[in-house]
Amino acid sequence: VSVVLGTVTTVAVFALGRRVGGVGLGLAAAALLACSDLHIALSRTGLPVVTLTLWFTLAIWAAAELAPRPLMGGIPRLSHTMLYGLLMGAFLGLAVSTMYLGALAVFVVILGFLWTWARGSADVDGRRPYLFTACCFGAAIALSTFVAWYWHLEQEYQELGGAREVLLRITPSLEVL
């Protein structure tokens, strides 16, 4: 399974590179990843790092699809914006659910959107309501991936005090929060 995910990650890197800098950049990025000794070795081990890399890359790709495209002109349809917002949320949720390091994808997406807004692009102005709605739906999907896990902890470990107590036993540094 990990080998297949590593291969799919190469395709995802191509899609992200093509979206950001054209076909040439996409091919170069995919080729570099495909030839990476580290990526090949990790793809053969079955560690969750490869899965995390796939979800992380797909989340950034979906967020990039939400960004304005100056060459396209006009405002994309609401359905296009919502689709990529939902995909972004799903991929962010999967990244964070795979490993806690997946939370870095959330910060990358947030910084990307802040940078886009700070630039004050005319394409963004007409899409602000759509982007906000798409990001809200995406955030809801990303957060919903934890609902089942939290509910499981609450039900399974009631005698210990529920999810909070289990998490405090695993990570005592959370006591401060």
N, C-alpha and C positions, 0 to 999 in steps of 0.2 A: 504494500500500500504506500509506503513512504517513497519508494522509487517512482511510482506513478504521480504522487503529489509533487515530487521534485521536478518531474518532466512538465507537469501542468504549470508549475511556478515559472519555468522558462517561457512558456507561452504568455503568462500573465505579465512578466517583465517586458516582453516584446510589446504587448498591448499598451502598457504604461509608457514605455519609451516612445512608441509611435504617437500617442496622444500628446506627450510633452514636446517632442522635438522632431517628429516625422518618422518615416519608415526607416531611414538610415540609422537614426539613434536607436530605434526599437530593435533592429537587427543586431547592432553592435552590443547593446545591453544584453540581449538574449544570448548572443554568442559568448560574451564574457562569463555569464552565469553558467552556461552549459559546459564551459571548459574549466570552471573553478574546481580545483581539487577539493576544497572544503565542502562545497555544495554536493559534489558527487559522493564524498565520504559520508556526510551526514545523511544523504538520501538513502544510503545503504544500511544505516544503523537502526532506523525505526524510531529515532528520537523525535519529540514533538517540535523541534526547532524548524524542521522542514515544513510542517503543517502551519506553524506560526508564520513563516516567511510567505507562504501562499496567501493566507488570509490578510496579512499585513499589506502585501502587494496589491491584492484585489481591492482592499479598502481604499488605498491611496489612488488606485485607478478610478474607482467609482467617484471619489471626491474630485479628481481631476476632470471627470466628465461633467461635473456640476459647474466647473469654472467657465467663465465666459470664453467664447471663441470669436475673436475679432474678425476672422475671415468669413465666418458663417453669416454674420449680419442678422439683425432681428432678434427677437426673444424666442427661445425654444418653447415648445408646447409644455403645458403644465405636466402632462403625462410623462414626458422625457425627464423633466426635473424630478418628479416624484419617484420614478423608477430608479434613477441613480441615487436618490436620497435613501430609498429603502434598501437598495443593494449595499450602499455604504454602511448603513446601520447594521445590516446582517453580517457583513464581513468584519466590521469592528467588533461586534459581539462575539463572533467566532474566534477572532484573534485573541481577545481578552480571555475567553473561555479556554482556549488551548494552553496559554501560558500567561502569567501576569505581566510579562514583558510586552504583551500585546497592547497594553495600555499606552505604550509609546505611540502606536498608530493613532490613537485618539488625539494626542498632543500634536502630532504632525498635521492631522486634518484641521484642528482648531487653528494652529499657526498659519496654515495655508489660507484658510478663510479670512482670518484677520488681516493678512497681508493683502489679499484681494480687495477687501473692503477699504483698507487704508490707501490703496492706490486710487480709489475713487473712479473706477472704470465706468463709462456710460452704460456698458452692457450689464453691469451688476445692478445699477440703479433701477432698471425696469424689472429686474428679476428678484429683487430683495424679498418680496412676500413669498414667492415660490421657493427660493433658497431657504428661507427661514422655516417654512412649513416642511420642506423636504428634510432639513436637518433635525427638526423636532421628531418627525416620524422615524428617522434613522436612529436618533438617540433612544427613542422608546424601544425600538427593536433591539438595539445593543444592550440596553439595560434589562430587557425581558429575558435574556439568556441566563441571567442569574436567579430569576424567580423560582424556577424548578429546583435549582441547587439549594437555595436558601430554604425553601419549603421542605425539602428532603432533610436538611440538617435539623430544622425545627421539629419535625415528626420523629426522626430516628433517634435523636439525642435529647428527648424531653427530660429524661431523668438526670441529665447533666446540666440542664438549664437552657437548652436550646442552642440556636446557631451562634449567638454572641459568646456564650461560654466556651463552645467548641473552638471558635476562632481565637479566643483569648488563650486557650491552652496551647494551640498550635503556634501562635505568634504573640507572646507576652507583651511586645512593644505596642500593641494596639490598645493596651489598657489606658494609655494617655487620652485616647480619643473617646 
